[in-house]
Amino acid sequence: MTDIFRHNPELSRYELEVDGLLAFADYQRSGHRLVIPHVEADPALRGAGAAGRLMTKVAETARAEGMRITPLCSYAAAWLKRNDPDLIA
């Protein structure tokens, strides 16, 4: 399994490609906040941890840019509460 993380500003989302399949997190920027309204993984990736690995990279990116995350998506909210609650705005 090979993970490729990328920022796709044209679609306002972060993407994690895993063996040709995609998980993504849509975002909107609002000042120093990264608002995450939706996280989705290809059905074949569900249960394999791809969305969690994606959120790890999104959190690393937000922290590196001095941003906090406002999760509107229930998955993103639950992931942040469990793994990186200090980033929640």
Summary of the structure (lengths in Angstrom):
residues: 89
radius of gyration: 12.0
end to end distance: 32.6
largest distance: 35.6
contacts: 259
relative contact order: 0.19
helix: 35%
strand: 40%
